[in-house]
Amino acid sequence: MPRWGMVIDLDKCVGCQACTIACKEENNIPHGSPQEQKQRREIYWNRVLAVGEEGRYPTARVQIISMPCMHCDNPPCVTVCPAKATYRRDDGIIIQNFRRCIGCKYCIAACPYGVRNFNYKEQAEEEYHRPDLPPDRAARGPWPFPQRTHGVVEKCTFCFHRIDQGIKEGKKIGVDVVPACVEACPTKARAFGDLDDPDSEVSKLSASRGGFRLREEMGTKPKVFYLHG
């Protein structure tokens, strides 16, 4: 059984947000209204954050870090969920079952990476929500995630629907099939594949120059690796 993971090269990331836009488009995540953005209630399964500044003007450089779900091997969100709505698949991907979720937000509090989102209202209530397939998206089949009801928690899934379909079609994951954020990145800052395959790109990259994981001291064993320096 593979163990899917991702590597993000921070030296290649330019903060263009192509990964965030691709994630929203692929997974039917609504674009927030001005009010939602002001209240910080807009849903993001992937965030690109400015976390610091290096150097001084005019050569200062902003440090950018992209934050999908870490899909931890030891996920605290799974442990605390009283409804078993969050679970870990055999391939290591952490999934949210919307029908079982009771909206208690325990998983949001337990996640040390802040990558979970609470859906505060029905997605079809406002015109900027898109329950129907746009023409350019229809060719790729139905939304993997249709409208969600309010009161559930949402998160990045490594686009598991792409992976499952790719395996079904006999394609090579990490080469022929990758999550939408990886596919959309114009600088090729992201790589995806099997961390347990020593010949995979992600396995080699994760062991290369300055590879690190966020908050490793917490014992979560995240499967998203970063490269820097």
C-alpha positions in Angstrom: 0.0 0.0 0.0 1.5 3.4 -0.9 1.8 6.2 1.5 1.0 9.4 -0.3 2.8 12.6 0.5 3.8 16.0 -0.9 7.0 18.1 -1.1 6.8 21.9 -1.4 10.0 23.8 -2.5 9.8 27.1 -0.7 12.6 28.5 -2.9 10.4 28.0 -6.0 7.1 29.2 -4.6 6.3 32.7 -5.7 3.1 33.1 -3.8 0.9 33.4 -6.9 -2.0 31.5 -5.3 -2.5 29.3 -8.4 -2.6 26.3 -6.0 -5.4 27.9 -3.9 -7.5 28.8 -7.0 -7.0 25.3 -8.5 -8.1 23.7 -5.2 -11.3 25.8 -5.0 -12.1 25.0 -8.6 -11.4 21.3 -8.4 -13.3 20.7 -5.1 -16.3 23.0 -5.5 -15.2 25.3 -2.7 -17.2 28.5 -2.7 -15.6 31.9 -3.2 -16.4 33.9 -0.1 -18.4 37.1 0.0 -16.8 40.3 1.2 -18.6 39.8 4.5 -17.2 36.3 4.9 -13.7 37.5 4.1 -14.0 40.3 6.6 -15.2 37.8 9.3 -12.5 35.4 8.2 -15.1 32.7 7.5 -14.2 32.0 3.8 -13.3 28.4 3.3 -9.8 27.5 2.1 -8.4 24.0 1.8 -5.1 25.4 0.8 -3.5 28.7 2.0 -0.4 30.6 0.9 0.8 32.6 3.8 3.5 35.3 4.3 5.2 34.2 7.5 8.2 36.5 7.8 10.6 38.9 6.1 14.3 38.3 5.5 16.9 41.0 4.9 16.3 44.8 4.6 15.1 47.2 2.0 15.7 47.2 -1.0 16.8 43.5 -0.9 14.2 42.3 1.6 12.5 39.1 0.8 9.1 37.9 2.2 9.1 34.2 3.3 6.1 32.4 1.9 4.7 29.1 2.9 1.9 27.1 1.4 -0.3 25.2 3.8 -2.5 22.2 2.7 -3.6 19.6 5.1 -0.5 17.7 6.4 -2.2 14.3 6.3 -0.4 13.2 9.4 0.5 9.6 10.1 -0.5 10.3 13.7 -3.4 12.8 13.2 -4.8 14.4 16.4 -8.0 15.3 14.5 -8.8 11.6 14.1 -8.2 10.9 17.7 -10.6 13.6 19.1 -13.5 13.2 16.7 -16.4 11.8 18.7 -18.5 10.9 15.6 -15.7 9.2 13.7 -16.3 11.6 10.9 -12.5 12.1 10.4 -10.6 9.0 9.6 -7.3 7.8 8.0 -7.4 5.8 4.8 -5.1 2.9 4.3 -3.0 5.0 2.0 -2.5 7.7 4.7 -4.9 10.3 3.4 -7.1 11.9 6.1 -10.7 12.1 5.0 -13.8 14.0 6.4 -17.2 12.3 6.2 -19.6 15.2 5.9 -22.6 13.0 6.7 -21.2 11.9 10.0 -19.7 15.3 11.0 -21.7 17.0 13.9 -19.8 20.3 13.7 -18.3 20.1 17.2 -15.1 21.7 16.0 -12.9 19.4 18.2 -10.8 18.6 15.1 -10.3 22.3 14.4 -9.0 22.8 17.9 -6.8 19.7 17.8 -5.1 20.5 14.5 -1.8 22.2 15.2 -1.6 23.5 11.6 -4.9 25.4 11.4 -5.8 23.8 8.1 -9.5 22.9 8.9 -12.5 25.1 8.0 -16.0 25.3 9.5 -18.8 25.7 6.9 -21.1 28.3 8.5 -23.9 28.3 6.0 -25.5 26.6 3.0 -23.3 26.9 -0.1 -26.2 27.6 -2.5 -27.5 30.6 -0.6 -25.5 33.2 -2.4 -24.9 33.8 -6.1 -21.1 33.5 -5.8 -21.5 29.9 -4.8 -21.4 27.5 -7.7 -23.4 24.3 -7.3 -23.5 23.7 -11.1 -20.6 22.7 -13.3 -19.2 25.5 -15.4 -18.7 24.4 -19.1 -14.9 24.1 -18.8 -15.2 21.9 -15.8 -18.0 19.6 -17.1 -15.6 17.7 -19.3 -13.8 16.3 -16.2 -17.0 14.8 -14.8 -19.2 15.7 -11.8 -17.9 17.6 -8.7 -16.1 15.2 -6.4 -17.6 17.2 -3.6 -21.1 18.5 -4.3 -22.8 21.1 -2.1 -22.1 20.7 1.6 -24.6 21.6 4.3 -23.7 24.2 6.9 -22.2 23.0 10.2 -19.6 20.6 8.9 -15.8 20.8 8.8 -13.9 20.8 5.5 -10.3 20.2 4.6 -7.8 19.3 1.9 -8.0 15.7 0.7 -4.9 15.5 -1.5 -7.6 15.2 -4.3 -8.1 11.6 -3.4 -10.8 11.3 -6.1 -8.1 11.9 -8.7 -5.9 9.3 -7.1 -8.6 6.7 -6.9 -9.7 7.3 -10.5 -6.1 7.2 -11.7 -5.5 3.9 -10.0 -8.7 2.5 -11.5 -7.5 3.6 -14.9 -4.0 2.1 -14.4 -2.2 5.4 -14.3 1.0 6.1 -12.3 0.2 8.4 -9.4 2.7 11.2 -9.0 3.6 11.2 -12.7 0.3 10.9 -14.6 -2.0 11.9 -11.8 -1.4 14.6 -9.1 -3.6 16.8 -6.9 -5.0 19.9 -8.6 -2.6 22.2 -6.6 0.4 20.3 -7.9 -0.8 20.4 -11.5 -1.5 24.1 -11.4 1.8 25.3 -9.9 3.6 27.3 -12.6 7.0 27.0 -11.0 6.8 23.3 -10.3 7.3 24.0 -6.6 5.2 21.0 -5.6 5.7 17.2 -6.0 3.4 14.4 -5.1 3.8 10.6 -4.8 4.5 7.6 -2.7 6.8 8.4 0.3 7.6 4.7 0.8 8.9 4.3 -2.8 12.6 5.1 -2.7 12.6 5.8 -6.4 9.7 8.3 -6.3 10.4 12.0 -6.7 8.8 12.9 -3.4 10.9 10.3 -1.5 14.1 11.7 -3.0 13.2 15.3 -2.5 12.1 14.8 1.1 15.6 13.6 1.9 17.4 16.3 0.0 18.6 19.8 0.8 17.1 21.2 4.0 14.0 19.0 4.0 11.8 19.6 7.0 8.3 19.2 8.3 6.2 21.6 10.4 6.0 21.1 14.2 7.6 17.6 14.1 8.2 17.9 17.8 4.4 17.3 18.3 4.7 13.8 17.0 2.0 14.2 14.3 4.4 12.8 11.6 3.0 15.1 8.8 3.4 13.8 5.2 4.0 17.3 3.7 7.7 18.1 3.5 9.2 21.5 2.8 12.5 22.4 1.1 14.4 25.6 1.9 17.9 26.8 1.5 
